[in-house]
Amino acid sequence: MRFVRGQDGFNHHYLNAKLRYYRAFRERWPDLAAWFAEPLVERVGRRAGEPFHRPSFPSSHRARPYLTYLGLRGYATFDYRWMFAVDQLRVHDQAALAGIDLGTTALVDEALELGYSGPAARQAMSWSVARIVLRNSLTDVNEITGEHVAEMLEAIRLFPEDPEFTAFYPSAQQFYEGPAKGWITHLHQLEVVLFHRGQVATQPRKLMPSWKEPLKLPPRMLAVAERWLAARKLTDAPSTVDKLELAVRVFGQWLGEHHPGITTFTDVTRQHCLDWIGHLAEVPAKSTGKPLGVMSRIQRISGLSQFFRDTALWQYDDVPGHTLIGAGDAPKYTEKVPRFIPEQDLDRLMPAINAIACPFQRAALLVARWSGARRTEIQRLPLDCLDRYPDGTARLRLSGRKTYKERVVPLHEDAAEALQKVIDLRRNAPERPFTDERTGEEIRYLFMSHGKLLSTYYLFETPIQAACKAVGLVRPGGRGGTGRGTVSAHRFRHTVGTQLAERGAKLHTIMKVLGHTSVNMALVYAQISDQEVLRDYKAVLGPGATIAGPAAEELRSGTLPDTSIDWLKTNFFKTELELGRCLRLPAEGPCECDLYLTCAKFVTTPEYAPRLRARREVEEALAHDAAERGWDREVERHRCTSERIERLLADLSQPINAAAEEDGSSA
């Protein structure tokens, strides 16, 4: 009562009302523990939609200032479900009246330094600090830890499971999409500030509550699945573990619907798995109304196969002990050619990218264009990622997020200049370094704002869509039917690989630049070089092509039937030999002739002239060596091969030796 009477600046009617509410509450609940034992609806006092002045339980509703006072003085702590259900808690107003400085102003100031706006920072810090203080009986923000934030986040996630939840919110979805989304944003901002002041140890991540139900399986199956997933979390990325969990989840749901008598994985057979695979291919998904796509089915089948393989290898109980399905049971996925950006589209797009106002977005897209790096590699570039080769060429250091291998690549000067501007902006940034979860190294990241990494959506998807629409590179679709850009940021990576292949880069160079670990991945770009394909194709099958060899006359005269020509076009790459191409058709059976220079199906073009001359020099050297040894038959054989090559070069209008070619080119 002395506390209320001592409040200056309020009229006596307001203060008397507060005292009446205090007395009414004490008369109703002389023992505060009895109030805590009441149902949540009665403790909150007002149901959703009720008028403010006519609550169902006025004693509780009107006593909130008194309850807040108890919490600030350390006489009581309050549960989160009560604080989530009430409309407002004016904790900071009560703290000011009591002469208590919680330290929220310092948090707001630090949030402003990190780039947050004033209103957003004040709302986030006030809302979060007030509830953490009442829950834990704290008196200063310096006492808040990551555990306090984690406890509140978990309380938000679990609140829809409360039996009295529906008295305040119509549905869990409405709660998650509305209040919970704002509250988690507030908590995330608080956690970011606490991290950079050193009160939170781990890098903050904004994770919205999942609507996904907990994994539901019979007890013995659930124990095995959870043990396996826990083991996979030690080595796999979180996204990979989510896919593995989804595979076990959907298989368990299918078993529960079609084979409810199965209560352990030991009873699962290969036929059960095959029936499930057929189910995936036929039954429409709830979200789309269509059966799952090929890649989604492959992921689920692969995840379940991994489960049986691991549990057998690790000798788990209650499992089959061997692999029931494998890669051969999954559908085949068509390997698509990487979609590079045509030159004419690049010429239209690059001026729009250069005109992007945000230096972060502009630098990210230019680095993607000229380095071929993956988006996550660019997103996590360190502040010291850029330096120079001895000749002055810019050099970019990439972390290799996907391959676990760092690499260094040359960088175009346009991208280097844009990147340097961002480096200069961020050089004196106030953030604390982040610890890389893979290497344990402390890193000051380049693309950061508001104390956290900028998202790939902001850095890439948003600006590339705007640039495409600005220059008219759109296709139907998009939000509101306004169209969607035809170019994605990842297509820059395909473009770099294709351009390297077309301009004669070595396979090793393509692998180093793109960060490939497999030669087959880099070979894809060598196979899709359109200009090279077109040149080789026209050299053999195009009209007016310069060709030589026994099969040349058939091609010129058109005596090959259309079906044969169609087959040759389809299998063009498969026909290449050392010195030309073999046009033998499938109906003729396999070729058993090593002397293909005289084969009726052999044809060659001027592009093979250097190889032909080199082969002729080898044959001449072998003939000379055989003559010195007195092997006349070998001399004759090598001389015949040399003469056949000379005739081919003559038919192609090519010089016989390299010296003659150099003289002709210099002339």
C-alpha positions, 0 to 999 in steps of 0.5 A: 500500500505504501508503494501505491500511495507513494506514486506521484503524478496519478490522481487519487481516484486511480490510486484508490482503484488500484488499492481496491483491486489489490484488496479484492485479490487478497480477499479472494486468494489470501494465499498466493499459492492458491491463485497459482493452483487455479485454472489458467482461464481464471488466473488470466481473468479475461477470455478472448473476445470479452470486453475489457471492463466486463471480464469473467474473473475481474479479481485476477484481471485487475490485479495484474499491476500487483502481480507484476510488483510481486515479480519485480520484488522477487516475491513470486515467479510466473509461468509463461503460459499465463504471460502468453495468455494475458494481453499486456504486462506493463512491467517496465512501467511498474519497474520505473515506479519502483525505481528498478532499472532492468537495463533494457535501455542499454540493450536497445542502444546496442541493437541500434548499433547493430542496425535495428530500427529504434521502434523495433528494438524497443518493442523487442527488448521490452517484451522479451526482457519483461517476461524473462524477468518475471519468469526467473526473478531477475533484476538486471538484463546482465543476468539473462543467458541463452538458457533463459531464451531457449526456455521461453522459445520452448514454452512458445512451441508447446503452448498450443498443446495446453488444455486451455489454449483454445480459450485464448486462440482459435487454432494452433495455426493462427497462433503460430502465424500470428502472435508466436511469429512476432514473439519469436522475432522479439526473442531472436533480436534479444538473443542477437544482442546478447550474443554480441555482448558475450552473454550468449555463447552460440550463434543465434538462429531464428527458428519458427515453431514447427507444425510437424508432429512428433515422430509417432511409431510403436514404442520399440520402433520409436526407440530404434528410430530415435537412437539412429537419428541421434547418431546421424546428427553427430555427422550429418548436416541438420537438413540431411537429418530432417530428410532421413527423419522424414523417410522413417516418418512416412514409412512408419505412417504407411505401416500403421495404416496398412499393417497395424500389427507390425510393432517392431522393425524385425517384422518388416520384410522387403515386400513391405518396403516394395509395397510402400515404394509403389504407394509413394508413386501412386497416392497423391500428396496432401499439399499438391494433390499429385503423387510425389515427384521422382526426386522426392521419392528417391530421397525417401527411399534412400533414407529408408535404405540408409536406416536399414543399412546403418542399423544392420552395420551397427548391430542394433536390436529389433531390426532386420539386420540386413538391407531390405532395399537399395539404390536399384529400387528407387526410380531413375532420375533424368540427369539434366544438362546444366542451364547456362545463361545465353550470351544475349540474356547476359548482355541484357541482365548484367547492366541491371545487376550493376545498377543494384543499389544495395552494395551487399546484393550487387557484390553477391551477384557479381561474385556469383557471376564471375566466380561460379561459387555456390550461394552458401559459399558466397553468403559465408565469405569471411571479411578477409576473403579477397587478395591479389595474385602476384600479377595483380589479378584479384583472388577469392578464397571460398570456404567450400561449405558443401565439399569441406575443402577451401579453394582459391579462384581468380575473380573478375575485376568488376566483382572484386571492386564490388566486393571491396566496397562491402569489405570497406563498409564492414571493416569496423563493424561492431559484431562479435566473430562467429564460430564456424560449426565445422572448423571451430574457427572464429570468423568475421563474416562479410555479408552481415546486417543486424548482427547476423548473416544475411539470408541467401534469399535477400542476397540472391533471389530478391535482386535477381528477380528484380533485375530479370523483370527490369529487362523483361526476362520473365515467364508466366507465374510469380506472385500475383501473376506478375511473372517470374524471372527466367534467370536464377543465381545458381545459373551463373555457376552453370554459365561459368562452367560452360564458358570455361569448357567452350574456351578450352579450359582443362578439366582440372581447371573447371574442377578447381574453379567450381569446387567439384570433387568428381571428374564426372561432375566437371565432364558435364560442362565439357559435354554441353559446349554448344559451339563445340558440338555444332562445329564438330557436327557440321564438320562431319554431317553438315552440308558442304563439310570437308571430309575424307575417308572411305565413308566420305563418298556415301555421305556426299552422295546421300546414299545412306538412308534417313534412318542411318543418318538419324542414328548417327546424329543421335549417337554423334559423340559415341562415334569418335576415334583417334583420327576421325569417326566411325560411321558403322551402324548398329545393324552391322554388328560390332566392329572387329577391325583395328585398321580403321583407316581403311574401314569403309565406315571411317571418315575424318575432317580437317580438325583431325589434321594435327593428329593425322600428321602426328600419326604419320610421323610415328609410322615413318619413324617405325618404318625407319627403325624396321628398315635398320633391323632388316624387318622388310614386312614391317617396313611395308606395313608402316609405309602403307599406313603412312601413305594412307594418311598422306592421301587423307591429308590431301583429300582434306587439302591439308599439308603433310607435315607441320612445317608446311602448315606453319609456313602457310599460316605465317604467309 
